[in-house]
Amino acid sequence: MRRLFGGGKSKTPAPTLSDASDRINARGDAIDAKVVALEKQLTQLRGQMSKMRDGPAKNRIKQRALQILKQKRMYEQQRDQIYGQTFNIEQAAFAQDSIQDTITQVNAMKETTKAMRGQMKNIKIDDVEKVHDDMEDLLLDQEEIQEVLGRSYAGMDEIDEDELDDELAALDSELLGEDDELDLAPSYLQDTVPEPATAEPVAAGGGGGGEQLDEFGLPAAPMAAR
């Protein structure tokens, strides 16, 4: 059927930066493997040259080592170029991601602005001002009510403050007089402690042949003979 009517050619997808980065990294890995292999060969050739005497055989090995060294330098230059290409691709991918993020942010801001406009249609400035004025009037009414409730009843404001001061001063005087009377206790409530009587000592050999007493009225201890 496709031969008769001619079918459309399948389009290959366009390469992306990620695909390009993967291919370049694969090339870099292959070159790194070649460099490692050449370094091993150079190590083997150097070991052989160190054991050989100067002569045609050693010169042939030396030429082979120089050729391998040139190949190694060439691969290293190619690897450096690939590293530079990888860096450029990464920078381009970063820039592309930044642009995509910017597009996403702008679209989100557009949708937000559209939603805010739809919401603002339901809000009128006059209604907001009216609600604010009504709230202010209610608060003023509440303050007036509190002021009315805080007023004194009839007759309370007519009391003379000077008379109150005099009455308070008289009350203080009475309280001070009561405190002074409480400080004076009756004589029978006061504690009196009699002083102890001291007995006069009686001289030994006195009338009646009594013993010598000390100051407490007890027999005194006999004096030791000298």
Biotite code that builds the C-alpha atoms (Angstrom):
import biotite.structure as struc

atoms = struc.array([
    struc.Atom([0.000, 0.000, 0.000], chain_id="A", res_id=1, res_name="MET", atom_name="CA", element="C"),
    struc.Atom([2.822, 2.406, 0.787], chain_id="A", res_id=2, res_name="ARG", atom_name="CA", element="C"),
    struc.Atom([4.306, 1.721, -2.652], chain_id="A", res_id=3, res_name="ARG", atom_name="CA", element="C"),
    struc.Atom([1.011, 2.600, -4.345], chain_id="A", res_id=4, res_name="LEU", atom_name="CA", element="C"),
    struc.Atom([0.004, 5.690, -2.362], chain_id="A", res_id=5, res_name="PHE", atom_name="CA", element="C"),
    struc.Atom([3.374, 6.675, -1.012], chain_id="A", res_id=6, res_name="GLY", atom_name="CA", element="C"),
    struc.Atom([3.739, 6.662, 2.719], chain_id="A", res_id=7, res_name="GLY", atom_name="CA", element="C"),
    struc.Atom([5.269, 9.524, 4.624], chain_id="A", res_id=8, res_name="GLY", atom_name="CA", element="C"),
    struc.Atom([8.822, 9.165, 5.771], chain_id="A", res_id=9, res_name="LYS", atom_name="CA", element="C"),
    struc.Atom([9.293, 8.640, 9.492], chain_id="A", res_id=10, res_name="SER", atom_name="CA", element="C"),
    struc.Atom([10.974, 11.651, 11.016], chain_id="A", res_id=11, res_name="LYS", atom_name="CA", element="C"),
    struc.Atom([13.949, 10.965, 13.205], chain_id="A", res_id=12, res_name="THR", atom_name="CA", element="C"),
    struc.Atom([13.821, 12.887, 16.479], chain_id="A", res_id=13, res_name="PRO", atom_name="CA", element="C"),
    struc.Atom([16.103, 15.854, 16.686], chain_id="A", res_id=14, res_name="ALA", atom_name="CA", element="C"),
    struc.Atom([19.195, 15.295, 18.805], chain_id="A", res_id=15, res_name="PRO", atom_name="CA", element="C"),
    struc.Atom([19.187, 16.816, 22.232], chain_id="A", res_id=16, res_name="THR", atom_name="CA", element="C"),
    struc.Atom([21.990, 18.226, 24.323], chain_id="A", res_id=17, res_name="LEU", atom_name="CA", element="C"),
    struc.Atom([21.737, 15.209, 26.587], chain_id="A", res_id=18, res_name="SER", atom_name="CA", element="C"),
    struc.Atom([22.269, 12.855, 23.620], chain_id="A", res_id=19, res_name="ASP", atom_name="CA", element="C"),
    struc.Atom([25.247, 14.883, 22.450], chain_id="A", res_id=20, res_name="ALA", atom_name="CA", element="C"),
    struc.Atom([26.751, 14.898, 25.927], chain_id="A", res_id=21, res_name="SER", atom_name="CA", element="C"),
    struc.Atom([26.377, 11.111, 26.224], chain_id="A", res_id=22, res_name="ASP", atom_name="CA", element="C"),
    struc.Atom([28.092, 10.528, 22.868], chain_id="A", res_id=23, res_name="ARG", atom_name="CA", element="C"),
    struc.Atom([30.980, 12.846, 23.673], chain_id="A", res_id=24, res_name="ILE", atom_name="CA", element="C"),
    struc.Atom([31.451, 11.265, 27.096], chain_id="A", res_id=25, res_name="ASN", atom_name="CA", element="C"),
    struc.Atom([31.544, 7.821, 25.469], chain_id="A", res_id=26, res_name="ALA", atom_name="CA", element="C"),
    struc.Atom([34.284, 9.042, 23.107], chain_id="A", res_id=27, res_name="ARG", atom_name="CA", element="C"),
    struc.Atom([36.222, 10.437, 26.019], chain_id="A", res_id=28, res_name="GLY", atom_name="CA", element="C"),
    struc.Atom([36.021, 7.146, 27.882], chain_id="A", res_id=29, res_name="ASP", atom_name="CA", element="C"),
    struc.Atom([37.315, 5.284, 24.808], chain_id="A", res_id=30, res_name="ALA", atom_name="CA", element="C"),
    struc.Atom([40.256, 7.655, 24.482], chain_id="A", res_id=31, res_name="ILE", atom_name="CA", element="C"),
    struc.Atom([41.049, 7.293, 28.184], chain_id="A", res_id=32, res_name="ASP", atom_name="CA", element="C"),
    struc.Atom([41.188, 3.513, 27.719], chain_id="A", res_id=33, res_name="ALA", atom_name="CA", element="C"),
    struc.Atom([43.647, 3.927, 24.809], chain_id="A", res_id=34, res_name="LYS", atom_name="CA", element="C"),
    struc.Atom([45.864, 6.230, 26.877], chain_id="A", res_id=35, res_name="VAL", atom_name="CA", element="C"),
    struc.Atom([45.975, 3.708, 29.721], chain_id="A", res_id=36, res_name="VAL", atom_name="CA", element="C"),
    struc.Atom([46.905, 0.899, 27.309], chain_id="A", res_id=37, res_name="ALA", atom_name="CA", element="C"),
    struc.Atom([49.739, 2.983, 25.769], chain_id="A", res_id=38, res_name="LEU", atom_name="CA", element="C"),
    struc.Atom([51.077, 3.815, 29.236], chain_id="A", res_id=39, res_name="GLU", atom_name="CA", element="C"),
    struc.Atom([51.283, 0.102, 30.034], chain_id="A", res_id=40, res_name="LYS", atom_name="CA", element="C"),
    struc.Atom([53.234, -0.523, 26.809], chain_id="A", res_id=41, res_name="GLN", atom_name="CA", element="C"),
    struc.Atom([55.611, 2.323, 27.628], chain_id="A", res_id=42, res_name="LEU", atom_name="CA", element="C"),
    struc.Atom([56.219, 0.866, 31.043], chain_id="A", res_id=43, res_name="THR", atom_name="CA", element="C"),
    struc.Atom([57.075, -2.534, 29.542], chain_id="A", res_id=44, res_name="GLN", atom_name="CA", element="C"),
    struc.Atom([59.425, -1.020, 26.939], chain_id="A", res_id=45, res_name="LEU", atom_name="CA", element="C"),
    struc.Atom([61.228, 1.056, 29.551], chain_id="A", res_id=46, res_name="ARG", atom_name="CA", element="C"),
    struc.Atom([61.737, -2.075, 31.631], chain_id="A", res_id=47, res_name="GLY", atom_name="CA", element="C"),
    struc.Atom([63.256, -3.889, 28.620], chain_id="A", res_id=48, res_name="GLN", atom_name="CA", element="C"),
    struc.Atom([65.532, -0.946, 27.771], chain_id="A", res_id=49, res_name="MET", atom_name="CA", element="C"),
    struc.Atom([66.860, -0.797, 31.300], chain_id="A", res_id=50, res_name="SER", atom_name="CA", element="C"),
    struc.Atom([68.082, -4.407, 31.027], chain_id="A", res_id=51, res_name="LYS", atom_name="CA", element="C"),
    struc.Atom([69.655, -4.095, 27.553], chain_id="A", res_id=52, res_name="MET", atom_name="CA", element="C"),
    struc.Atom([73.012, -2.810, 26.431], chain_id="A", res_id=53, res_name="ARG", atom_name="CA", element="C"),
    struc.Atom([73.377, -0.090, 23.863], chain_id="A", res_id=54, res_name="ASP", atom_name="CA", element="C"),
    struc.Atom([73.019, -1.408, 20.380], chain_id="A", res_id=55, res_name="GLY", atom_name="CA", element="C"),
    struc.Atom([70.649, -1.873, 17.440], chain_id="A", res_id=56, res_name="PRO", atom_name="CA", element="C"),
    struc.Atom([68.156, -3.928, 19.459], chain_id="A", res_id=57, res_name="ALA", atom_name="CA", element="C"),
    struc.Atom([67.879, -1.274, 22.144], chain_id="A", res_id=58, res_name="LYS", atom_name="CA", element="C"),
    struc.Atom([67.523, 1.439, 19.503], chain_id="A", res_id=59, res_name="ASN", atom_name="CA", element="C"),
    struc.Atom([64.613, -0.430, 17.888], chain_id="A", res_id=60, res_name="ARG", atom_name="CA", element="C"),
    struc.Atom([62.846, -0.640, 21.232], chain_id="A", res_id=61, res_name="ILE", atom_name="CA", element="C"),
    struc.Atom([63.576, 3.024, 21.817], chain_id="A", res_id=62, res_name="LYS", atom_name="CA", element="C"),
    struc.Atom([62.011, 3.989, 18.480], chain_id="A", res_id=63, res_name="GLN", atom_name="CA", element="C"),
    struc.Atom([58.968, 1.911, 19.324], chain_id="A", res_id=64, res_name="ARG", atom_name="CA", element="C"),
    struc.Atom([58.693, 3.695, 22.681], chain_id="A", res_id=65, res_name="ALA", atom_name="CA", element="C"),
    struc.Atom([58.939, 7.097, 21.001], chain_id="A", res_id=66, res_name="LEU", atom_name="CA", element="C"),
    struc.Atom([56.167, 6.177, 18.561], chain_id="A", res_id=67, res_name="GLN", atom_name="CA", element="C"),
    struc.Atom([53.912, 5.022, 21.391], chain_id="A", res_id=68, res_name="ILE", atom_name="CA", element="C"),
    struc.Atom([54.673, 8.224, 23.303], chain_id="A", res_id=69, res_name="LEU", atom_name="CA", element="C"),
    struc.Atom([53.619, 10.314, 20.276], chain_id="A", res_id=70, res_name="LYS", atom_name="CA", element="C"),
    struc.Atom([50.346, 8.390, 20.055], chain_id="A", res_id=71, res_name="GLN", atom_name="CA", element="C"),
    struc.Atom([49.788, 8.938, 23.760], chain_id="A", res_id=72, res_name="LYS", atom_name="CA", element="C"),
    struc.Atom([50.319, 12.702, 23.400], chain_id="A", res_id=73, res_name="ARG", atom_name="CA", element="C"),
    struc.Atom([47.895, 12.807, 20.423], chain_id="A", res_id=74, res_name="MET", atom_name="CA", element="C"),
    struc.Atom([45.190, 10.956, 22.383], chain_id="A", res_id=75, res_name="TYR", atom_name="CA", element="C"),
    struc.Atom([45.687, 13.252, 25.353], chain_id="A", res_id=76, res_name="GLU", atom_name="CA", element="C"),
    struc.Atom([45.138, 16.302, 23.132], chain_id="A", res_id=77, res_name="GLN", atom_name="CA", element="C"),
    struc.Atom([41.963, 14.742, 21.736], chain_id="A", res_id=78, res_name="GLN", atom_name="CA", element="C"),
    struc.Atom([40.790, 13.999, 25.279], chain_id="A", res_id=79, res_name="ARG", atom_name="CA", element="C"),
    struc.Atom([41.357, 17.629, 26.269], chain_id="A", res_id=80, res_name="ASP", atom_name="CA", element="C"),
    struc.Atom([39.302, 18.762, 23.273], chain_id="A", res_id=81, res_name="GLN", atom_name="CA", element="C"),
    struc.Atom([36.481, 16.404, 24.254], chain_id="A", res_id=82, res_name="ILE", atom_name="CA", element="C"),
    struc.Atom([36.542, 17.760, 27.809], chain_id="A", res_id=83, res_name="TYR", atom_name="CA", element="C"),
    struc.Atom([36.172, 21.276, 26.385], chain_id="A", res_id=84, res_name="GLY", atom_name="CA", element="C"),
    struc.Atom([33.244, 20.199, 24.214], chain_id="A", res_id=85, res_name="GLN", atom_name="CA", element="C"),
    struc.Atom([31.589, 18.528, 27.207], chain_id="A", res_id=86, res_name="THR", atom_name="CA", element="C"),
    struc.Atom([31.940, 21.725, 29.218], chain_id="A", res_id=87, res_name="PHE", atom_name="CA", element="C"),
    struc.Atom([30.351, 23.770, 26.422], chain_id="A", res_id=88, res_name="ASN", atom_name="CA", element="C"),
    struc.Atom([27.442, 21.347, 26.150], chain_id="A", res_id=89, res_name="ILE", atom_name="CA", element="C"),
    struc.Atom([26.878, 21.486, 29.892], chain_id="A", res_id=90, res_name="GLU", atom_name="CA", element="C"),
    struc.Atom([26.841, 25.295, 29.771], chain_id="A", res_id=91, res_name="GLN", atom_name="CA", element="C"),
    struc.Atom([24.336, 25.226, 26.910], chain_id="A", res_id=92, res_name="ALA", atom_name="CA", element="C"),
    struc.Atom([22.151, 22.745, 28.820], chain_id="A", res_id=93, res_name="ALA", atom_name="CA", element="C"),
    struc.Atom([22.271, 24.993, 31.887], chain_id="A", res_id=94, res_name="PHE", atom_name="CA", element="C"),
    struc.Atom([21.216, 27.996, 29.804], chain_id="A", res_id=95, res_name="ALA", atom_name="CA", element="C"),
    struc.Atom([18.391, 25.985, 28.231], chain_id="A", res_id=96, res_name="GLN", atom_name="CA", element="C"),
    struc.Atom([17.156, 24.865, 31.650], chain_id="A", res_id=97, res_name="ASP", atom_name="CA", element="C"),
    struc.Atom([17.286, 28.458, 32.887], chain_id="A", res_id=98, res_name="SER", atom_name="CA", element="C"),
    struc.Atom([15.198, 29.621, 29.938], chain_id="A", res_id=99, res_name="ILE", atom_name="CA", element="C"),
    struc.Atom([12.666, 26.853, 30.547], chain_id="A", res_id=100, res_name="GLN", atom_name="CA", element="C"),
    struc.Atom([12.458, 27.804, 34.226], chain_id="A", res_id=101, res_name="ASP", atom_name="CA", element="C"),
    struc.Atom([11.901, 31.438, 33.232], chain_id="A", res_id=102, res_name="THR", atom_name="CA", element="C"),
    struc.Atom([9.083, 30.439, 30.880], chain_id="A", res_id=103, res_name="ILE", atom_name="CA", element="C"),
    struc.Atom([7.476, 28.385, 33.650], chain_id="A", res_id=104, res_name="THR", atom_name="CA", element="C"),
    struc.Atom([7.701, 31.288, 36.100], chain_id="A", res_id=105, res_name="GLN", atom_name="CA", element="C"),
    struc.Atom([6.231, 33.754, 33.608], chain_id="A", res_id=106, res_name="VAL", atom_name="CA", element="C"),
    struc.Atom([3.324, 31.419, 32.817], chain_id="A", res_id=107, res_name="ASN", atom_name="CA", element="C"),
    struc.Atom([2.672, 30.903, 36.531], chain_id="A", res_id=108, res_name="ALA", atom_name="CA", element="C"),
    struc.Atom([2.676, 34.675, 37.080], chain_id="A", res_id=109, res_name="MET", atom_name="CA", element="C"),
    struc.Atom([0.239, 35.130, 34.199], chain_id="A", res_id=110, res_name="LYS", atom_name="CA", element="C"),
    struc.Atom([-2.155, 32.570, 35.646], chain_id="A", res_id=111, res_name="GLU", atom_name="CA", element="C"),
    struc.Atom([-1.851, 34.138, 39.085], chain_id="A", res_id=112, res_name="THR", atom_name="CA", element="C"),
    struc.Atom([-2.560, 37.592, 37.680], chain_id="A", res_id=113, res_name="THR", atom_name="CA", element="C"),
    struc.Atom([-5.588, 36.269, 35.831], chain_id="A", res_id=114, res_name="LYS", atom_name="CA", element="C"),
    struc.Atom([-6.929, 34.622, 38.996], chain_id="A", res_id=115, res_name="ALA", atom_name="CA", element="C"),
    struc.Atom([-6.360, 37.789, 41.034], chain_id="A", res_id=116, res_name="MET", atom_name="CA", element="C"),
    struc.Atom([-8.262, 39.869, 38.507], chain_id="A", res_id=117, res_name="ARG", atom_name="CA", element="C"),
    struc.Atom([-11.200, 37.487, 38.729], chain_id="A", res_id=118, res_name="GLY", atom_name="CA", element="C"),
    struc.Atom([-11.142, 37.691, 42.511], chain_id="A", res_id=119, res_name="GLN", atom_name="CA", element="C"),
    struc.Atom([-10.902, 41.475, 42.529], chain_id="A", res_id=120, res_name="MET", atom_name="CA", element="C"),
    struc.Atom([-14.141, 41.665, 40.544], chain_id="A", res_id=121, res_name="LYS", atom_name="CA", element="C"),
    struc.Atom([-15.935, 40.381, 43.642], chain_id="A", res_id=122, res_name="ASN", atom_name="CA", element="C"),
    struc.Atom([-14.471, 43.139, 45.815], chain_id="A", res_id=123, res_name="ILE", atom_name="CA", element="C"),
    struc.Atom([-15.647, 46.761, 45.660], chain_id="A", res_id=124, res_name="LYS", atom_name="CA", element="C"),
    struc.Atom([-13.735, 49.615, 47.214], chain_id="A", res_id=125, res_name="ILE", atom_name="CA", element="C"),
    struc.Atom([-16.992, 51.249, 48.331], chain_id="A", res_id=126, res_name="ASP", atom_name="CA", element="C"),
    struc.Atom([-17.973, 48.100, 50.207], chain_id="A", res_id=127, res_name="ASP", atom_name="CA", element="C"),
    struc.Atom([-14.585, 47.982, 51.932], chain_id="A", res_id=128, res_name="VAL", atom_name="CA", element="C"),
    struc.Atom([-14.878, 51.622, 52.999], chain_id="A", res_id=129, res_name="GLU", atom_name="CA", element="C"),
    struc.Atom([-18.439, 51.072, 54.236], chain_id="A", res_id=130, res_name="LYS", atom_name="CA", element="C"),
    struc.Atom([-17.385, 48.068, 56.302], chain_id="A", res_id=131, res_name="VAL", atom_name="CA", element="C"),
    struc.Atom([-14.524, 50.089, 57.767], chain_id="A", res_id=132, res_name="HIS", atom_name="CA", element="C"),
    struc.Atom([-16.819, 52.989, 58.667], chain_id="A", res_id=133, res_name="ASP", atom_name="CA", element="C"),
    struc.Atom([-19.364, 50.651, 60.245], chain_id="A", res_id=134, res_name="ASP", atom_name="CA", element="C"),
    struc.Atom([-16.661, 49.023, 62.329], chain_id="A", res_id=135, res_name="MET", atom_name="CA", element="C"),
    struc.Atom([-15.396, 52.408, 63.492], chain_id="A", res_id=136, res_name="GLU", atom_name="CA", element="C"),
    struc.Atom([-18.943, 53.482, 64.486], chain_id="A", res_id=137, res_name="ASP", atom_name="CA", element="C"),
    struc.Atom([-19.437, 50.259, 66.444], chain_id="A", res_id=138, res_name="LEU", atom_name="CA", element="C"),
    struc.Atom([-16.203, 50.796, 68.344], chain_id="A", res_id=139, res_name="LEU", atom_name="CA", element="C"),
    struc.Atom([-17.202, 54.363, 69.213], chain_id="A", res_id=140, res_name="LEU", atom_name="CA", element="C"),
    struc.Atom([-20.592, 53.159, 70.425], chain_id="A", res_id=141, res_name="ASP", atom_name="CA", element="C"),
    struc.Atom([-18.884, 50.540, 72.565], chain_id="A", res_id=142, res_name="GLN", atom_name="CA", element="C"),
    struc.Atom([-16.650, 53.152, 74.153], chain_id="A", res_id=143, res_name="GLU", atom_name="CA", element="C"),
    struc.Atom([-19.671, 55.323, 74.903], chain_id="A", res_id=144, res_name="GLU", atom_name="CA", element="C"),
    struc.Atom([-21.466, 52.385, 76.499], chain_id="A", res_id=145, res_name="ILE", atom_name="CA", element="C"),
    struc.Atom([-18.461, 51.644, 78.703], chain_id="A", res_id=146, res_name="GLN", atom_name="CA", element="C"),
    struc.Atom([-18.304, 55.284, 79.760], chain_id="A", res_id=147, res_name="GLU", atom_name="CA", element="C"),
    struc.Atom([-22.000, 55.256, 80.714], chain_id="A", res_id=148, res_name="VAL", atom_name="CA", element="C"),
    struc.Atom([-21.583, 52.069, 82.726], chain_id="A", res_id=149, res_name="LEU", atom_name="CA", element="C"),
    struc.Atom([-18.652, 53.602, 84.588], chain_id="A", res_id=150, res_name="GLY", atom_name="CA", element="C"),
    struc.Atom([-20.609, 56.617, 85.860], chain_id="A", res_id=151, res_name="ARG", atom_name="CA", element="C"),
    struc.Atom([-21.453, 57.008, 89.576], chain_id="A", res_id=152, res_name="SER", atom_name="CA", element="C"),
    struc.Atom([-25.040, 56.733, 90.751], chain_id="A", res_id=153, res_name="TYR", atom_name="CA", element="C"),
    struc.Atom([-27.098, 59.719, 91.948], chain_id="A", res_id=154, res_name="ALA", atom_name="CA", element="C"),
    struc.Atom([-25.785, 61.290, 95.169], chain_id="A", res_id=155, res_name="GLY", atom_name="CA", element="C"),
    struc.Atom([-22.304, 59.746, 94.971], chain_id="A", res_id=156, res_name="MET", atom_name="CA", element="C"),
    struc.Atom([-20.787, 62.762, 93.251], chain_id="A", res_id=157, res_name="ASP", atom_name="CA", element="C"),
    struc.Atom([-22.296, 65.185, 95.824], chain_id="A", res_id=158, res_name="GLU", atom_name="CA", element="C"),
    struc.Atom([-20.188, 63.905, 98.749], chain_id="A", res_id=159, res_name="ILE", atom_name="CA", element="C"),
    struc.Atom([-17.666, 66.489, 99.944], chain_id="A", res_id=160, res_name="ASP", atom_name="CA", element="C"),
    struc.Atom([-14.140, 65.153, 99.673], chain_id="A", res_id=161, res_name="GLU", atom_name="CA", element="C"),
    struc.Atom([-12.911, 67.489, 102.470], chain_id="A", res_id=162, res_name="ASP", atom_name="CA", element="C"),
    struc.Atom([-15.321, 65.858, 104.931], chain_id="A", res_id=163, res_name="GLU", atom_name="CA", element="C"),
    struc.Atom([-14.032, 62.455, 103.892], chain_id="A", res_id=164, res_name="LEU", atom_name="CA", element="C"),
    struc.Atom([-10.460, 63.579, 104.550], chain_id="A", res_id=165, res_name="ASP", atom_name="CA", element="C"),
    struc.Atom([-11.351, 64.876, 108.035], chain_id="A", res_id=166, res_name="ASP", atom_name="CA", element="C"),
    struc.Atom([-13.147, 61.652, 108.895], chain_id="A", res_id=167, res_name="GLU", atom_name="CA", element="C"),
    struc.Atom([-10.188, 59.608, 107.703], chain_id="A", res_id=168, res_name="LEU", atom_name="CA", element="C"),
    struc.Atom([-7.782, 61.686, 109.842], chain_id="A", res_id=169, res_name="ALA", atom_name="CA", element="C"),
    struc.Atom([-9.990, 61.216, 112.932], chain_id="A", res_id=170, res_name="ALA", atom_name="CA", element="C"),
    struc.Atom([-10.086, 57.482, 112.305], chain_id="A", res_id=171, res_name="LEU", atom_name="CA", element="C"),
    struc.Atom([-6.286, 57.377, 112.150], chain_id="A", res_id=172, res_name="ASP", atom_name="CA", element="C"),
    struc.Atom([-6.079, 59.220, 115.508], chain_id="A", res_id=173, res_name="SER", atom_name="CA", element="C"),
    struc.Atom([-8.407, 56.710, 117.159], chain_id="A", res_id=174, res_name="GLU", atom_name="CA", element="C"),
    struc.Atom([-6.359, 53.813, 115.844], chain_id="A", res_id=175, res_name="LEU", atom_name="CA", element="C"),
    struc.Atom([-3.153, 55.356, 117.205], chain_id="A", res_id=176, res_name="LEU", atom_name="CA", element="C"),
    struc.Atom([-4.777, 55.825, 120.659], chain_id="A", res_id=177, res_name="GLY", atom_name="CA", element="C"),
    struc.Atom([-5.817, 52.186, 120.767], chain_id="A", res_id=178, res_name="GLU", atom_name="CA", element="C"),
    struc.Atom([-2.271, 51.095, 119.938], chain_id="A", res_id=179, res_name="ASP", atom_name="CA", element="C"),
    struc.Atom([-0.884, 53.144, 122.868], chain_id="A", res_id=180, res_name="ASP", atom_name="CA", element="C"),
    struc.Atom([-3.381, 51.560, 125.323], chain_id="A", res_id=181, res_name="GLU", atom_name="CA", element="C"),
    struc.Atom([-2.400, 48.085, 124.180], chain_id="A", res_id=182, res_name="LEU", atom_name="CA", element="C"),
    struc.Atom([1.265, 48.838, 124.900], chain_id="A", res_id=183, res_name="ASP", atom_name="CA", element="C"),
    struc.Atom([0.489, 49.619, 128.646], chain_id="A", res_id=184, res_name="LEU", atom_name="CA", element="C"),
    struc.Atom([-0.034, 46.225, 130.364], chain_id="A", res_id=185, res_name="ALA", atom_name="CA", element="C"),
    struc.Atom([-1.400, 45.905, 134.003], chain_id="A", res_id=186, res_name="PRO", atom_name="CA", element="C"),
    struc.Atom([1.082, 45.481, 136.868], chain_id="A", res_id=187, res_name="SER", atom_name="CA", element="C"),
    struc.Atom([-0.169, 41.977, 137.680], chain_id="A", res_id=188, res_name="TYR", atom_name="CA", element="C"),
    struc.Atom([0.564, 40.899, 134.109], chain_id="A", res_id=189, res_name="LEU", atom_name="CA", element="C"),
    struc.Atom([4.127, 42.126, 134.254], chain_id="A", res_id=190, res_name="GLN", atom_name="CA", element="C"),
    struc.Atom([6.744, 39.502, 135.058], chain_id="A", res_id=191, res_name="ASP", atom_name="CA", element="C"),
    struc.Atom([8.789, 40.325, 138.195], chain_id="A", res_id=192, res_name="THR", atom_name="CA", element="C"),
    struc.Atom([11.761, 38.166, 139.061], chain_id="A", res_id=193, res_name="VAL", atom_name="CA", element="C"),
    struc.Atom([13.043, 38.591, 142.677], chain_id="A", res_id=194, res_name="PRO", atom_name="CA", element="C"),
    struc.Atom([16.751, 38.934, 143.118], chain_id="A", res_id=195, res_name="GLU", atom_name="CA", element="C"),
    struc.Atom([18.406, 35.974, 144.945], chain_id="A", res_id=196, res_name="PRO", atom_name="CA", element="C"),
    struc.Atom([19.327, 36.691, 148.589], chain_id="A", res_id=197, res_name="ALA", atom_name="CA", element="C"),
    struc.Atom([22.953, 36.283, 149.412], chain_id="A", res_id=198, res_name="THR", atom_name="CA", element="C"),
    struc.Atom([23.761, 34.688, 152.825], chain_id="A", res_id=199, res_name="ALA", atom_name="CA", element="C"),
    struc.Atom([26.490, 36.218, 154.853], chain_id="A", res_id=200, res_name="GLU", atom_name="CA", element="C"),
    struc.Atom([29.205, 33.736, 155.811], chain_id="A", res_id=201, res_name="PRO", atom_name="CA", element="C"),
    struc.Atom([29.418, 32.863, 159.530], chain_id="A", res_id=202, res_name="VAL", atom_name="CA", element="C"),
    struc.Atom([32.826, 32.949, 161.043], chain_id="A", res_id=203, res_name="ALA", atom_name="CA", element="C"),
    struc.Atom([34.146, 29.661, 162.438], chain_id="A", res_id=204, res_name="ALA", atom_name="CA", element="C"),
    struc.Atom([34.332, 29.439, 166.226], chain_id="A", res_id=205, res_name="GLY", atom_name="CA", element="C"),
    struc.Atom([31.457, 31.805, 166.721], chain_id="A", res_id=206, res_name="GLY", atom_name="CA", element="C"),
    struc.Atom([28.677, 31.567, 169.303], chain_id="A", res_id=207, res_name="GLY", atom_name="CA", element="C"),
    struc.Atom([26.983, 28.193, 169.520], chain_id="A", res_id=208, res_name="GLY", atom_name="CA", element="C"),
    struc.Atom([29.957, 26.422, 167.805], chain_id="A", res_id=209, res_name="GLY", atom_name="CA", element="C"),
    struc.Atom([28.317, 26.463, 164.341], chain_id="A", res_id=210, res_name="GLY", atom_name="CA", element="C"),
    struc.Atom([30.100, 25.473, 161.065], chain_id="A", res_id=211, res_name="GLU", atom_name="CA", element="C"),
    struc.Atom([31.418, 27.981, 158.605], chain_id="A", res_id=212, res_name="GLN", atom_name="CA", element="C"),
    struc.Atom([29.025, 28.583, 155.694], chain_id="A", res_id=213, res_name="LEU", atom_name="CA", element="C"),
    struc.Atom([29.742, 29.865, 152.220], chain_id="A", res_id=214, res_name="ASP", atom_name="CA", element="C"),
    struc.Atom([27.926, 32.615, 150.412], chain_id="A", res_id=215, res_name="GLU", atom_name="CA", element="C"),
    struc.Atom([25.113, 30.203, 149.375], chain_id="A", res_id=216, res_name="PHE", atom_name="CA", element="C"),
    struc.Atom([24.450, 29.089, 153.027], chain_id="A", res_id=217, res_name="GLY", atom_name="CA", element="C"),
    struc.Atom([26.154, 25.735, 152.576], chain_id="A", res_id=218, res_name="LEU", atom_name="CA", element="C"),
    struc.Atom([28.930, 24.325, 154.802], chain_id="A", res_id=219, res_name="PRO", atom_name="CA", element="C"),
    struc.Atom([32.251, 25.511, 153.532], chain_id="A", res_id=220, res_name="ALA", atom_name="CA", element="C"),
    struc.Atom([34.977, 23.051, 152.718], chain_id="A", res_id=221, res_name="ALA", atom_name="CA", element="C"),
    struc.Atom([37.673, 22.830, 155.439], chain_id="A", res_id=222, res_name="PRO", atom_name="CA", element="C"),
    struc.Atom([40.853, 24.741, 154.744], chain_id="A", res_id=223, res_name="MET", atom_name="CA", element="C"),
    struc.Atom([43.935, 22.625, 154.247], chain_id="A", res_id=224, res_name="ALA", atom_name="CA", element="C"),
    struc.Atom([46.529, 23.023, 157.034], chain_id="A", res_id=225, res_name="ALA", atom_name="CA", element="C"),
    struc.Atom([49.738, 24.684, 155.923], chain_id="A", res_id=226, res_name="ARG", atom_name="CA", element="C"),
])
